């Protein structure tokens, strides 16, 4: 895993092999951030990274100057790795050990970008529940984006908040907004 751009551009990060993760590929991550750069000034937004895994996406936001990042994962090893790596890189990442759904049900903050990278075998009804929780609880700031990374075999375009998706091989990013 490597940081694509920003203050730590090109930095390789080696996560422990025992973590139950599937990091976003460099190609898909670069494409995602090209999209985000068209929507936001990354140095002035508030980001929530759900199912954070190794923290791959959080580090990319941190390297690009994002001042407020919250990373949520339920696996203790992932949480420890993100804490350690964020501290080593001096990134402002608040790391929370929690189930993503429980976090969304209890959270009171709103975010400019909510990125979720759940396991690809998460049932489609849980993906829909994720979208519903974000919008029912008003967790997305005005003009904000919810982005869910999922298998390209799944289509989420029937959701009323769906804006568009981008597909990269077996990976899809579905983007949702409240506009």
C-alpha positions as CSV (number, residue, x, y, z in Angstrom):
1,X,0.0,0.0,0.0
2,X,1.3,3.4,-0.9
3,X,0.3,7.0,-0.5
4,X,-0.4,8.5,-3.9
5,X,-0.1,12.2,-3.4
6,X,0.5,15.0,-0.9
7,X,3.1,15.5,1.8
8,X,4.0,11.8,1.9
9,X,3.6,11.1,-1.8
10,X,5.1,7.7,-2.8
11,X,5.5,6.5,0.8
12,X,5.1,2.7,1.1
13,X,3.2,1.4,4.1
14,X,3.4,-2.2,5.1
15,X,0.4,-3.5,7.1
16,X,0.7,-6.7,9.2
17,X,-0.3,-9.7,7.2
18,X,-2.7,-10.9,9.9
19,X,-5.2,-8.1,9.4
20,X,-8.5,-9.1,7.8
21,X,-8.5,-6.5,5.0
22,X,-8.6,-5.9,1.3
23,X,-7.0,-2.5,0.8
24,X,-8.2,-0.3,-2.1
25,X,-5.9,-0.6,-5.0
26,X,-3.6,2.3,-5.9
27,X,-5.4,2.7,-9.3
28,X,-8.9,2.8,-7.8
29,X,-7.7,5.1,-4.9
30,X,-6.0,7.5,-7.4
31,X,-9.2,7.6,-9.4
32,X,-11.3,8.2,-6.3
33,X,-9.2,11.2,-5.2
34,X,-9.3,12.6,-8.8
35,X,-13.1,12.6,-8.4
36,X,-12.9,14.1,-4.9
37,X,-10.6,16.9,-6.1
38,X,-13.4,18.1,-8.4
39,X,-15.8,18.4,-5.4
40,X,-13.8,19.6,-2.5
41,X,-10.7,21.5,-1.2
42,X,-9.4,18.5,0.7
43,X,-7.5,20.8,3.2
44,X,-10.8,22.1,4.6
45,X,-13.1,19.1,4.9
46,X,-14.3,16.7,7.6
47,X,-14.0,13.0,6.7
48,X,-15.4,9.8,8.1
49,X,-13.7,6.6,7.0
50,X,-15.9,3.5,7.9
51,X,-14.6,0.0,7.8
52,X,-11.2,1.7,7.7
53,X,-9.1,-1.5,7.7
54,X,-5.5,-0.5,7.4
55,X,-6.4,3.2,7.2
56,X,-5.3,3.4,3.5
57,X,-7.9,6.0,2.6
58,X,-7.5,8.0,5.8
59,X,-3.7,8.3,5.2
60,X,-4.4,9.5,1.7
61,X,-6.7,12.3,3.1
62,X,-4.1,13.1,5.7
63,X,-1.3,13.4,3.1
64,X,-3.4,15.8,1.2
65,X,-3.9,18.1,4.2
66,X,-7.3,17.1,5.4
67,X,-7.5,18.5,9.0
68,X,-10.3,16.3,10.5
69,X,-10.4,12.6,9.9
70,X,-12.2,9.9,11.8
71,X,-11.4,6.3,11.1
72,X,-13.8,3.6,12.4
73,X,-13.1,-0.2,12.4
74,X,-14.2,-3.0,14.6
75,X,-11.0,-5.1,14.4
76,X,-8.6,-4.3,17.3
77,X,-5.5,-5.0,15.2
78,X,-6.6,-2.6,12.5
79,X,-7.3,0.1,15.1
80,X,-3.9,-0.4,16.6
81,X,-2.2,-0.2,13.2
82,X,-4.0,3.0,12.2
83,X,-3.2,4.6,15.6
84,X,0.5,3.8,15.2
85,X,0.8,4.8,11.6
86,X,-1.2,8.0,12.0
87,X,1.0,9.1,14.8
88,X,4.2,8.2,12.8
89,X,2.9,10.4,9.9
90,X,1.6,13.1,12.2
91,X,-1.9,12.9,10.7
92,X,-5.0,14.2,12.6
93,X,-6.9,10.9,12.6
94,X,-9.2,10.1,15.4
95,X,-9.4,6.3,15.5
96,X,-12.5,4.6,16.9
97,X,-12.9,0.9,17.6
98,X,-16.6,0.2,16.8
99,X,-18.9,-1.6,14.5
100,X,-19.7,0.9,11.6
101,X,-23.5,0.6,12.0
102,X,-23.3,1.1,15.8
103,X,-21.1,4.2,15.2
104,X,-23.6,5.6,12.7
105,X,-26.5,5.0,15.0
106,X,-24.8,6.9,17.9
107,X,-22.8,9.6,16.1
108,X,-24.0,13.2,16.2
109,X,-21.5,14.8,13.9
110,X,-21.8,15.5,10.2
111,X,-19.1,15.1,7.6
112,X,-18.3,16.5,4.2
113,X,-17.1,13.0,3.0
114,X,-18.1,9.7,4.3
115,X,-16.2,6.8,2.8
116,X,-17.2,3.2,3.5
117,X,-15.3,0.2,2.4
118,X,-17.3,-2.7,3.9
119,X,-16.4,-6.4,3.2
120,X,-17.4,-7.3,-0.4
121,X,-19.5,-10.1,1.0
122,X,-21.7,-7.7,3.1
123,X,-25.3,-8.4,2.1
124,X,-26.9,-5.8,-0.2
125,X,-29.5,-5.0,2.4
126,X,-26.7,-3.9,4.8
127,X,-25.3,-1.7,2.1
128,X,-28.7,-0.1,1.8
129,X,-29.0,0.2,5.6
130,X,-25.6,2.0,5.6
131,X,-27.0,4.6,3.1
132,X,-30.3,4.9,5.1
133,X,-28.5,5.5,8.4
134,X,-26.3,8.3,6.9
135,X,-29.2,10.2,5.4
136,X,-31.9,9.5,8.1
137,X,-29.5,10.7,10.8
138,X,-28.3,13.7,8.7
139,X,-24.7,12.7,9.0
140,X,-23.7,14.2,5.7
141,X,-23.0,18.0,5.5
142,X,-24.8,20.0,2.8
143,X,-23.1,19.3,-0.6
144,X,-21.4,16.3,1.1
145,X,-20.7,12.9,-0.5
146,X,-21.2,9.4,0.7
147,X,-19.0,7.0,-1.2
148,X,-19.3,3.2,-0.8
149,X,-16.7,0.9,-2.3
150,X,-18.2,-2.4,-3.2
151,X,-18.1,-5.3,-5.7
152,X,-18.7,-4.2,-9.3
153,X,-21.3,-7.0,-9.4
154,X,-23.6,-4.9,-7.3
155,X,-25.6,-1.9,-8.5
156,X,-26.9,0.6,-6.0
157,X,-28.5,3.0,-8.6
158,X,-32.1,2.3,-7.4
159,X,-31.3,4.1,-4.1
160,X,-33.0,7.6,-4.0
161,X,-29.7,9.3,-2.9
162,X,-27.6,7.6,-5.6
163,X,-25.8,10.1,-7.8
164,X,-23.4,8.0,-9.9
165,X,-20.9,5.2,-9.8
166,X,-17.4,4.5,-11.2
167,X,-16.2,1.0,-11.9
168,X,-12.6,-0.1,-11.9
169,X,-12.2,-3.8,-12.7
170,X,-14.0,-5.7,-9.9
171,X,-14.4,-2.6,-7.8
172,X,-17.1,0.0,-7.8
173,X,-17.5,3.3,-6.0
174,X,-21.1,4.4,-5.6
175,X,-21.5,8.1,-4.8
176,X,-24.6,9.4,-2.9
177,X,-25.6,12.9,-2.0
178,X,-28.6,14.7,-0.5
179,X,-29.1,17.2,-3.3
